[in-house]
Amino acid sequence: MENVKYSFNFLDYECKYNCRDKFYIDENGELHHLQTMYSRRFIFNPYNVETVNGQRLNDLDEWNRNLDEMYGYSGNLKALLEHSESGAERSKRRAKSKLTDIIFCNNFDCFCTLTLNPEKINNKDYNAVIKKLNTYLDNRVRRNGLKYVGVPELHKNGGLHFHFLCNSEALKLVDSGTVSCKGRKKPIKVATADRYGIPQNERQTVYNISDWSLGFTTAIKTYGDVGAVANYVGKYITKNADKIGGRWYYSGGKLNKPFYKYSVVSFDDVKNFDYEFNCGGGDFKVVDYGTGNSDK
């Protein structure tokens, strides 16, 4: 881990780049290529705009001062978004990208759904719901080492529920007596699966979270390609027309973050890419490596 961080250090005079490679480290300590983004303009700056671990250093005023240099557009960040593919769509794209980063960089092994019983809490009152949810999650982060990322979703009647990826050892899971089976939308009882002769390798145990007292829960262990998992969870953002409660997703705990490497390339010579877009006067080309994010 330390060797990887060291290899991404930059000298002071290496300040502007037009290519950014993103990497993550899996649970076995192996480095994987996550994404390459090419820009026609030299906008990537590890020291002024972002650090090597992707966290922005500048406040909004500093960002505004750099806009003209970065995009050829004088104004503020809000105005920049209004001149892009659309503020909402760009915001959604960025949220999905960050969500994907979190999923790839962390060894989540559990997908769970938390619902809210209207007899116990007004599931249409966002402020009331999020207060209870935050208390629940924060408690498990501090006591059990919970790491999570999740997306809110609205029922057709306007009620809230949440989908989360997390580390299963931080939750109190109990066997629900049901299994999720290939080709079936809803879990069925184990006895029913036995009667239908469904093979064990086509079943997944469905758990309940015993200490969530405000509604029904389900939890299953994740399996398969992490890119498919990221794409599945990311689609909940796509389904939402707008942010719920001002947020596209929630995350918490001691989460790992991607590493970045910067370079200079000829933008016009980049012929193989998954998708391209224009943002605030800047042209971009993107290659996703198995993330399920391609717009092709």
MOWORA-V17715 format. One record per residue. N is the residue number from 0. OMEGA is omega in whole degrees, -180 to 180 (999 if undefined). Layout:
# MOWORA-V17715
n=N omega=OMEGA
n=N omega=OMEGA
This chain:
# MOWORA-V17715
n=0 omega=-179
n=1 omega=179
n=2 omega=180
n=3 omega=179
n=4 omega=-178
n=5 omega=-177
n=6 omega=-178
n=7 omega=177
n=8 omega=-179
n=9 omega=174
n=10 omega=-174
n=11 omega=-176
n=12 omega=178
n=13 omega=-167
n=14 omega=-175
n=15 omega=-178
n=16 omega=176
n=17 omega=177
n=18 omega=179
n=19 omega=175
n=20 omega=-178
n=21 omega=-178
n=22 omega=170
n=23 omega=179
n=24 omega=-178
n=25 omega=-175
n=26 omega=178
n=27 omega=179
n=28 omega=-179
n=29 omega=-178
n=30 omega=180
n=31 omega=177
n=32 omega=-177
n=33 omega=-177
n=34 omega=168
n=35 omega=177
n=36 omega=178
n=37 omega=177
n=38 omega=177
n=39 omega=180
n=40 omega=180
n=41 omega=-173
n=42 omega=-175
n=43 omega=-176
n=44 omega=-176
n=45 omega=-175
n=46 omega=-174
n=47 omega=-177
n=48 omega=180
n=49 omega=179
n=50 omega=-178
n=51 omega=176
n=52 omega=171
n=53 omega=-179
n=54 omega=-178
n=55 omega=179
n=56 omega=-172
n=57 omega=170
n=58 omega=-173
n=59 omega=-180
n=60 omega=179
n=61 omega=178
n=62 omega=-180
n=63 omega=-179
n=64 omega=-178
n=65 omega=-173
n=66 omega=-177
n=67 omega=179
n=68 omega=-174
n=69 omega=-171
n=70 omega=-176
n=71 omega=-177
n=72 omega=179
n=73 omega=180
n=74 omega=179
n=75 omega=-175
n=76 omega=179
n=77 omega=180
n=78 omega=178
n=79 omega=180
n=80 omega=-180
n=81 omega=179
n=82 omega=-178
n=83 omega=-177
n=84 omega=179
n=85 omega=-177
n=86 omega=-177
n=87 omega=-178
n=88 omega=179
n=89 omega=178
n=90 omega=179
n=91 omega=179
n=92 omega=-180
n=93 omega=180
n=94 omega=179
n=95 omega=179
n=96 omega=179
n=97 omega=177
n=98 omega=179
n=99 omega=178
n=100 omega=-178
n=101 omega=-178
n=102 omega=-180
n=103 omega=-174
n=104 omega=-176
n=105 omega=-175
n=106 omega=177
n=107 omega=-179
n=108 omega=-177
n=109 omega=175
n=110 omega=-177
n=111 omega=177
n=112 omega=177
n=113 omega=177
n=114 omega=-177
n=115 omega=-179
n=116 omega=-178
n=117 omega=177
n=118 omega=-179
n=119 omega=180
n=120 omega=177
n=121 omega=-174
n=122 omega=174
n=123 omega=179
n=124 omega=-174
n=125 omega=-176
n=126 omega=179
n=127 omega=-179
n=128 omega=-174
n=129 omega=176
n=130 omega=179
n=131 omega=-179
n=132 omega=-180
n=133 omega=178
n=134 omega=179
n=135 omega=-177
n=136 omega=-179
n=137 omega=179
n=138 omega=-178
n=139 omega=173
n=140 omega=-177
n=141 omega=-173
n=142 omega=-171
n=143 omega=-179
n=144 omega=179
n=145 omega=169
n=146 omega=-174
n=147 omega=167
n=148 omega=-175
n=149 omega=-177
n=150 omega=175
n=151 omega=177
n=152 omega=179
n=153 omega=168
n=154 omega=178
n=155 omega=-180
n=156 omega=178
n=157 omega=179
n=158 omega=-178
n=159 omega=162
n=160 omega=-171
n=161 omega=174
n=162 omega=-176
n=163 omega=163
n=164 omega=-177
n=165 omega=175
n=166 omega=-170
n=167 omega=-177
n=168 omega=-180
n=169 omega=-178
n=170 omega=175
n=171 omega=-176
n=172 omega=174
n=173 omega=-180
n=174 omega=-178
n=175 omega=-175
n=176 omega=178
n=177 omega=179
n=178 omega=173
n=179 omega=-174
n=180 omega=180
n=181 omega=178
n=182 omega=180
n=183 omega=-177
n=184 omega=-176
n=185 omega=177
n=186 omega=176
n=187 omega=179
n=188 omega=180
n=189 omega=-180
n=190 omega=178
n=191 omega=178
n=192 omega=177
n=193 omega=-178
n=194 omega=179
n=195 omega=179
n=196 omega=-180
n=197 omega=-178
n=198 omega=-179
n=199 omega=-178
n=200 omega=175
n=201 omega=179
n=202 omega=171
n=203 omega=178
n=204 omega=176
n=205 omega=-180
n=206 omega=168
n=207 omega=177
n=208 omega=-167
n=209 omega=-176
n=210 omega=170
n=211 omega=-169
n=212 omega=-172
n=213 omega=-180
n=214 omega=-178
n=215 omega=178
n=216 omega=167
n=217 omega=177
n=218 omega=175
n=219 omega=178
n=220 omega=179
n=221 omega=180
n=222 omega=176
n=223 omega=-175
n=224 omega=-179
n=225 omega=177
n=226 omega=178
n=227 omega=178
n=228 omega=180
n=229 omega=-180
n=230 omega=-180
n=231 omega=-179
n=232 omega=180
n=233 omega=-179
n=234 omega=176
n=235 omega=174
n=236 omega=-180
n=237 omega=-178
n=238 omega=-179
n=239 omega=-179
n=240 omega=-179
n=241 omega=177
n=242 omega=175
n=243 omega=-177
n=244 omega=178
n=245 omega=-178
n=246 omega=175
n=247 omega=-178
n=248 omega=179
n=249 omega=176
n=250 omega=-180
n=251 omega=-176
n=252 omega=-179
n=253 omega=-175
n=254 omega=172
n=255 omega=-179
n=256 omega=-179
n=257 omega=173
n=258 omega=-178
n=259 omega=173
n=260 omega=-174
n=261 omega=179
n=262 omega=178
n=263 omega=180
n=264 omega=174
n=265 omega=-175
n=266 omega=-176
n=267 omega=179
n=268 omega=179
n=269 omega=-176
n=270 omega=-177
n=271 omega=179
n=272 omega=-177
n=273 omega=178
n=274 omega=178
n=275 omega=179
n=276 omega=178
n=277 omega=-178
n=278 omega=176
n=279 omega=180
n=280 omega=179
n=281 omega=179
n=282 omega=-177
n=283 omega=171
n=284 omega=-173
n=285 omega=172
n=286 omega=175
n=287 omega=-177
n=288 omega=175
n=289 omega=-177
n=290 omega=-176
n=291 omega=-177
n=292 omega=-175
n=293 omega=178
n=294 omega=-177
n=295 omega=999
